[in-house]
Amino acid sequence: MVVVKRSGTREPFDRAKLIEGLRAACKNRPVTDEMLEELCDAVEESLRLRPDDVSSEEIGRAVLERLREVDEVGYVRFASVYKGFEELGDFEREVGMLIKTTEPKSRS
C-alpha cells in the first residue's frame, strides 16, 4: 500500500509508524498494546480494500473513527497532532464535537 503524504511525497505504508503514533497518543491511558494492534489491523484492512493509493489524511480519519471508541483522551491527543491544533479553542471544539457524538440526547 502506498501513502500519499500532505507534501505530495509517496511512501510505503509503515505499520510501525502508525503504532508508534497510537502509543504516544495513548501513553499512560488504560489502553493495551493488543488494543492498539487490533485498531491498527482494522485501519490497515479497511485501507487495503481501496483500489488506489491512500492519503495520510484518510489514514488519520480512519484512526480517529476507531480510536474514539477505544479511548477518548487518546482520541483528542491523536486529533491534536493529526489536525494540527494550535490553540486552546481547537481542543475545546474537538472535545465539544466528541461529547456531542457520544452522549445520548436527553428527553425533555
SEFI-828535 format. One line per field, with one value per atom (N, C-alpha, C, O): atom name; residue number from 1; x, y, z. Coordinates in Angstrom, 2 decimals. Example, Ala and Ser with C-alpha at 12.3 -4.5 7.8 and 13.67 -1.06 7.14 Angstrom:
SEFI-828535
at c(N,CA,C,O,N,CA,C,O);
i c(1,1,1,1,2,2,2,2);
u c(13.19,12.30,13.20,14.24,12.85,13.67,12.90,13.41);
v c(-5.69,-4.50,-3.30,-3.32,-2.25,-1.06,0.03,1.14);
w c(7.80,7.80,7.80,8.46,7.08,7.14,7.87,8.04);
//
This chain:
SEFI-828535
at c(N,CA,C,O,N,CA,C,O,N,CA,C,O,N,CA,C,O,N,CA,C,O,N,CA,C,O,N,CA,C,O,N,CA,C,O,N,CA,C,O,N,CA,C,O,N,CA,C,O,N,CA,C,O,N,CA,C,O,N,CA,C,O,N,CA,C,O,N,CA,C,O,N,CA,C,O,N,CA,C,O,N,CA,C,O,N,CA,C,O,N,CA,C,O,N,CA,C,O,N,CA,C,O,N,CA,C,O,N,CA,C,O,N,CA,C,O,N,CA,C,O,N,CA,C,O,N,CA,C,O,N,CA,C,O,N,CA,C,O,N,CA,C,O,N,CA,C,O,N,CA,C,O,N,CA,C,O,N,CA,C,O,N,CA,C,O,N,CA,C,O,N,CA,C,O,N,CA,C,O,N,CA,C,O,N,CA,C,O,N,CA,C,O,N,CA,C,O,N,CA,C,O,N,CA,C,O,N,CA,C,O,N,CA,C,O,N,CA,C,O,N,CA,C,O,N,CA,C,O,N,CA,C,O,N,CA,C,O,N,CA,C,O,N,CA,C,O,N,CA,C,O,N,CA,C,O,N,CA,C,O,N,CA,C,O,N,CA,C,O,N,CA,C,O,N,CA,C,O,N,CA,C,O,N,CA,C,O,N,CA,C,O,N,CA,C,O,N,CA,C,O,N,CA,C,O,N,CA,C,O,N,CA,C,O,N,CA,C,O,N,CA,C,O,N,CA,C,O,N,CA,C,O,N,CA,C,O,N,CA,C,O,N,CA,C,O,N,CA,C,O,N,CA,C,O,N,CA,C,O,N,CA,C,O,N,CA,C,O,N,CA,C,O,N,CA,C,O,N,CA,C,O,N,CA,C,O,N,CA,C,O,N,CA,C,O,N,CA,C,O,N,CA,C,O,N,CA,C,O,N,CA,C,O,N,CA,C,O,N,CA,C,O,N,CA,C,O,N,CA,C,O,N,CA,C,O,N,CA,C,O,N,CA,C,O,N,CA,C,O,N,CA,C,O,N,CA,C,O,N,CA,C,O,N,CA,C,O,N,CA,C,O,N,CA,C,O,N,CA,C,O,N,CA,C,O);
i c(1,1,1,1,2,2,2,2,3,3,3,3,4,4,4,4,5,5,5,5,6,6,6,6,7,7,7,7,8,8,8,8,9,9,9,9,10,10,10,10,11,11,11,11,12,12,12,12,13,13,13,13,14,14,14,14,15,15,15,15,16,16,16,16,17,17,17,17,18,18,18,18,19,19,19,19,20,20,20,20,21,21,21,21,22,22,22,22,23,23,23,23,24,24,24,24,25,25,25,25,26,26,26,26,27,27,27,27,28,28,28,28,29,29,29,29,30,30,30,30,31,31,31,31,32,32,32,32,33,33,33,33,34,34,34,34,35,35,35,35,36,36,36,36,37,37,37,37,38,38,38,38,39,39,39,39,40,40,40,40,41,41,41,41,42,42,42,42,43,43,43,43,44,44,44,44,45,45,45,45,46,46,46,46,47,47,47,47,48,48,48,48,49,49,49,49,50,50,50,50,51,51,51,51,52,52,52,52,53,53,53,53,54,54,54,54,55,55,55,55,56,56,56,56,57,57,57,57,58,58,58,58,59,59,59,59,60,60,60,60,61,61,61,61,62,62,62,62,63,63,63,63,64,64,64,64,65,65,65,65,66,66,66,66,67,67,67,67,68,68,68,68,69,69,69,69,70,70,70,70,71,71,71,71,72,72,72,72,73,73,73,73,74,74,74,74,75,75,75,75,76,76,76,76,77,77,77,77,78,78,78,78,79,79,79,79,80,80,80,80,81,81,81,81,82,82,82,82,83,83,83,83,84,84,84,84,85,85,85,85,86,86,86,86,87,87,87,87,88,88,88,88,89,89,89,89,90,90,90,90,91,91,91,91,92,92,92,92,93,93,93,93,94,94,94,94,95,95,95,95,96,96,96,96,97,97,97,97,98,98,98,98,99,99,99,99,100,100,100,100,101,101,101,101,102,102,102,102,103,103,103,103,104,104,104,104,105,105,105,105,106,106,106,106,107,107,107,107,108,108,108,108);
u c(0.86,0.00,0.91,1.88,0.58,1.35,0.56,-0.64,1.25,0.64,1.10,2.29,0.14,0.45,0.40,-0.66,1.55,1.66,1.09,0.84,0.89,0.37,1.28,0.81,2.57,3.54,3.49,4.09,2.77,2.70,3.67,3.59,4.58,5.50,4.75,3.71,5.32,4.70,5.67,6.88,5.14,5.98,5.14,3.91,5.81,5.07,4.41,4.94,3.25,2.58,3.52,4.12,3.64,4.52,3.70,3.40,3.36,2.54,3.21,2.54,4.53,5.26,5.08,4.99,5.03,4.82,3.44,3.29,2.45,1.08,0.99,0.41,1.56,1.56,2.27,1.81,3.38,4.14,3.29,3.28,2.58,1.70,0.56,0.19,0.00,-1.08,-0.56,-1.24,0.62,1.20,1.43,1.17,1.93,2.17,0.85,0.78,-0.19,-1.49,-2.12,-2.86,-1.84,-2.47,-1.54,-1.84,-0.42,0.53,-0.15,-0.88,0.10,-0.47,-2.00,-2.64,-2.56,-4.01,-4.27,-3.36,-5.49,-5.79,-6.02,-7.08,-5.02,-5.09,-3.91,-2.76,-4.22,-3.17,-2.57,-3.15,-1.39,-0.76,-1.66,-1.73,-2.35,-3.26,-4.39,-4.77,-4.91,-5.97,-5.46,-6.16,-4.24,-3.66,-3.39,-3.60,-2.93,-2.69,-4.00,-4.03,-5.07,-6.38,-6.87,-7.40,-6.70,-7.11,-6.32,-6.89,-5.03,-4.18,-4.57,-4.60,-4.87,-5.32,-6.58,-6.67,-7.54,-8.80,-8.58,-9.17,-7.74,-7.44,-6.75,-7.14,-5.74,-4.98,-5.88,-5.81,-6.72,-7.62,-8.59,-8.81,-9.16,-10.12,-9.44,-10.05,-8.20,-7.49,-7.00,-6.93,-6.67,-6.19,-7.31,-7.03,-8.54,-9.67,-9.80,-10.50,-9.13,-9.19,-8.37,-7.27,-8.88,-8.14,-6.95,-6.02,-6.96,-5.92,-5.01,-5.20,-4.02,-3.16,-4.02,-5.12,-3.53,-4.28,-3.54,-2.30,-4.28,-3.65,-3.45,-4.14,-2.49,-2.25,-3.48,-3.73,-4.25,-5.49,-6.51,-7.20,-6.61,-7.55,-7.14,-7.99,-5.86,-5.37,-5.73,-6.23,-5.49,-5.80,-7.27,-7.63,-8.14,-9.59,-10.00,-10.82,-9.42,-9.74,-9.30,-10.00,-8.14,-7.66,-8.59,-9.00,-8.94,-9.79,-11.15,-11.67,-11.73,-13.03,-12.97,-13.88,-11.90,-11.77,-11.24,-11.65,-10.34,-9.75,-10.78,-10.69,-11.74,-12.80,-13.47,-13.83,-13.65,-14.33,-13.40,-13.87,-12.11,-11.14,-10.82,-10.85,-10.51,-10.12,-10.29,-9.62,-11.16,-11.46,-10.29,-10.09,-9.51,-8.34,-7.30,-6.71,-7.08,-6.17,-6.65,-5.85,-7.96,-8.55,-8.20,-7.76,-8.39,-8.11,-6.62,-6.24,-5.79,-4.34,-3.95,-3.18,-4.47,-4.14,-4.68,-3.99,-5.91,-6.51,-5.70,-5.60,-5.12,-4.36,-3.14,-2.76,-2.54,-1.38,-1.86,-1.37,-2.80,-3.30,-3.92,-3.70,-4.68,-5.36,-4.56,-4.98,-3.40,-2.51,-3.08,-3.06,-3.59,-4.13,-3.07,-1.90,-3.49,-2.54,-2.94,-2.12,-4.17,-4.62,-5.67,-6.20,-5.97,-6.92,-8.28,-8.94,-8.71,-10.01,-10.11,-11.20,-9.00,-9.01,-9.37,-10.15,-8.80,-9.11,-10.57,-11.27,-11.00,-12.39,-13.38,-14.37,-13.13,-14.00,-14.06,-15.13,-12.90,-12.84,-13.53,-14.27,-13.30,-13.96,-15.47,-16.25,-15.88,-17.30,-17.94,-19.04,-17.25,-17.77,-17.78,-18.69,-16.79,-16.70,-17.87,-18.51,-18.15,-19.26,-20.59,-21.44,-20.75,-21.99,-22.26,-23.41,-21.22,-21.41,-21.43,-21.77,-21.07,-21.03,-22.08,-22.44,-22.59,-23.60,-24.99,-25.30,-25.84,-27.21,-27.95,-27.67,-28.89,-29.69,-30.69,-31.30,-30.84,-31.81,-33.19,-33.35,-34.18,-35.56,-36.21,-36.20,-36.78,-37.41,-38.90,-39.60);
v c(-1.17,0.00,1.23,1.30,2.19,3.43,4.57,4.71,5.37,6.50,7.79,7.99,8.66,9.98,10.96,11.19,11.55,12.48,13.85,14.12,14.70,16.05,16.84,17.69,16.56,17.26,16.77,17.38,15.66,15.08,13.93,13.22,13.75,12.62,11.31,11.27,10.26,8.94,8.01,8.04,7.18,6.22,4.99,5.07,3.86,2.65,2.83,3.52,2.21,2.23,1.62,0.58,2.27,1.81,1.58,2.52,0.34,-0.03,0.40,0.86,0.27,0.63,2.11,2.48,2.95,4.39,4.66,5.49,3.94,4.11,3.65,4.34,2.51,2.00,2.98,3.22,3.53,4.49,5.73,6.21,6.24,7.39,7.07,7.91,5.88,5.46,5.30,5.70,4.73,4.57,5.93,6.11,6.88,8.22,8.86,9.47,8.71,9.31,8.65,9.30,7.38,6.63,6.38,5.57,7.10,6.93,7.22,8.20,6.35,6.47,6.39,6.91,5.74,5.53,4.03,3.23,3.64,2.21,1.52,0.94,1.60,1.02,0.06,0.45,-1.20,-2.21,-2.21,-1.69,-2.82,-2.98,-3.81,-3.56,-4.78,-5.61,-4.77,-4.97,-3.83,-2.96,-2.10,-1.90,-1.61,-0.78,-1.62,-1.15,-2.83,-3.73,-4.02,-4.01,-4.27,-4.53,-3.31,-3.44,-2.13,-0.90,-0.73,-0.40,-0.95,-0.82,-1.85,-1.53,-3.08,-4.11,-3.66,-3.79,-3.12,-2.68,-1.54,-1.53,-0.60,0.53,0.02,0.37,-0.80,-1.31,-2.13,-2.00,-2.97,-3.80,-2.94,-3.19,-1.92,-1.06,-0.29,-0.05,0.10,0.88,0.00,0.45,-1.23,-2.13,-2.48,-2.91,-2.30,-2.57,-1.51,-1.71,-0.40,0.70,0.35,-0.20,0.67,0.33,1.25,0.86,2.45,3.44,3.62,3.01,4.49,4.87,5.55,6.03,5.58,6.17,7.41,7.43,8.44,9.66,9.56,8.81,10.31,10.33,10.86,10.48,11.74,12.26,11.14,11.09,10.26,9.13,8.20,7.67,8.00,7.16,7.81,7.13,9.09,9.81,9.73,9.51,9.92,9.84,8.43,8.26,7.42,6.03,5.72,5.01,6.23,6.02,6.71,6.10,7.95,8.70,8.04,7.99,7.53,6.86,5.72,5.56,4.95,3.79,4.14,3.54,5.10,5.48,6.12,5.98,6.80,7.42,6.37,6.66,5.16,4.10,3.38,2.72,3.52,2.85,3.72,3.25,5.00,5.89,7.34,7.79,8.06,9.44,10.39,11.30,10.18,11.04,10.78,11.72,9.53,9.18,9.77,10.21,9.76,10.35,11.83,12.29,12.58,14.02,14.27,15.20,13.47,13.63,13.37,14.14,12.29,11.96,13.06,13.49,13.51,14.56,15.84,16.56,16.14,17.39,17.41,18.46,16.25,16.17,16.07,16.80,15.17,14.94,16.22,16.53,16.94,18.14,19.41,20.49,19.29,20.44,21.51,22.69,21.12,22.10,23.13,22.79,24.39,25.46,26.28,27.03,26.15,26.95,26.18,25.17,26.66,26.01,25.82,24.80,26.79,26.70,25.47,24.93,25.03,23.83,22.60,21.75,22.53,21.43,21.50,20.49,22.70,22.87,22.44,21.77,22.82,22.47,20.95,20.37,20.32,18.87,18.12,17.16,18.54,17.89,18.12,17.22,19.31,19.58,18.65,18.15,18.43,17.52,16.08,15.32,15.72,14.38,14.15,13.09,15.12,15.00,14.90,14.09,15.72,15.70,14.34,13.90,13.68,12.42,11.21,10.12,11.38,10.21,10.23,9.16,11.37,11.42,11.29,11.92,10.46,10.36,11.67,12.38,11.97,13.18,12.97,11.90,14.00,13.90,14.24,15.09,13.56,13.83,14.75,14.50,15.82,16.80,16.67,17.41);
w c(0.00,0.00,0.00,0.75,-0.84,-0.94,-0.30,-0.53,0.51,1.20,0.53,0.30,0.23,-0.32,0.84,1.43,1.16,2.28,1.90,0.72,2.89,2.63,1.70,0.93,1.76,0.91,-0.53,-1.42,-0.76,-2.10,-2.30,-3.30,-1.35,-1.47,-1.23,-0.58,-1.78,-1.66,-0.96,-1.21,-0.09,0.61,0.96,1.03,1.17,1.54,2.91,3.78,3.08,4.38,5.41,5.17,6.57,7.63,8.89,9.63,9.12,10.28,11.58,12.51,11.66,12.88,13.21,14.38,12.18,12.39,12.98,13.88,12.48,12.98,14.43,15.27,14.74,16.12,17.05,18.16,16.60,17.41,17.72,18.86,16.72,16.94,17.89,18.71,17.77,18.67,20.10,21.05,20.24,21.59,22.24,23.43,21.47,22.01,22.45,23.52,21.64,21.96,23.18,23.93,23.38,24.46,25.65,26.52,25.68,26.78,28.12,28.26,29.10,30.45,30.47,31.38,29.48,29.40,29.54,29.34,29.89,30.06,28.70,28.46,27.84,26.51,26.36,26.51,26.05,25.94,24.54,23.59,24.44,23.13,22.21,21.01,22.79,21.99,21.40,20.24,22.17,21.67,20.52,19.53,20.65,19.59,18.34,17.23,18.53,17.39,16.65,15.42,17.40,16.79,16.02,14.92,16.62,15.95,14.65,13.61,14.72,13.55,12.49,11.30,12.91,11.97,11.23,10.01,11.98,11.39,10.39,9.31,10.75,9.86,8.60,7.48,8.79,7.65,6.72,5.49,7.29,6.47,5.67,4.48,6.30,5.59,4.46,3.42,4.66,3.65,2.49,1.35,2.79,1.74,0.75,-0.37,1.14,0.25,-0.84,-1.82,-0.66,-1.63,-2.86,-2.74,-4.04,-5.27,-5.54,-6.25,-4.98,-5.25,-4.04,-2.99,-4.23,-3.11,-2.06,-2.35,-0.84,0.26,0.75,0.79,1.12,1.62,3.13,3.82,3.61,5.06,5.79,6.94,5.15,5.75,5.93,6.95,4.94,5.05,6.18,6.90,6.33,7.43,8.76,9.67,8.88,10.12,10.47,11.62,9.47,9.73,10.15,11.05,9.50,9.84,11.27,11.99,11.67,13.03,14.02,15.01,13.76,14.68,14.87,15.98,13.79,13.90,14.91,15.73,14.85,15.72,17.10,18.10,17.19,18.47,19.39,20.61,18.84,19.63,20.51,21.65,19.99,20.74,21.71,22.64,21.53,22.40,23.61,24.75,23.37,24.46,24.01,23.07,24.67,24.27,24.47,23.67,25.52,25.75,24.66,24.12,24.36,23.27,21.95,21.13,21.76,20.55,20.45,19.40,21.52,21.50,21.30,20.58,21.92,21.74,20.28,19.70,19.70,18.32,17.39,16.46,17.66,16.84,16.91,15.91,18.05,18.20,17.28,16.76,17.08,16.18,14.73,13.87,14.48,13.13,12.53,11.36,13.33,12.84,13.08,12.68,13.71,13.90,14.81,14.46,15.97,16.90,17.25,17.47,17.30,17.61,18.83,19.37,19.26,20.41,21.19,20.72,22.38,23.26,22.60,22.81,21.81,21.15,20.25,20.08,19.67,18.83,19.68,19.25,20.88,21.79,22.24,22.26,22.59,23.05,21.98,22.28,20.76,19.65,19.44,19.25,19.49,19.28,20.42,20.17,21.65,22.78,22.70,23.01,22.30,22.13,21.11,21.33,20.00,18.98,19.49,19.18,20.26,20.83,21.79,21.76,22.62,23.58,22.84,23.19,21.82,21.03,20.41,20.36,19.95,19.23,20.16,19.71,21.43,22.31,23.40,23.91,23.77,24.82,24.22,23.21,24.86,24.36,24.62,25.59,23.74,23.91,25.05,25.17,25.88,26.95,26.42,25.54,26.97,26.53,27.52,28.73,27.02,27.92,27.88,28.57);
//
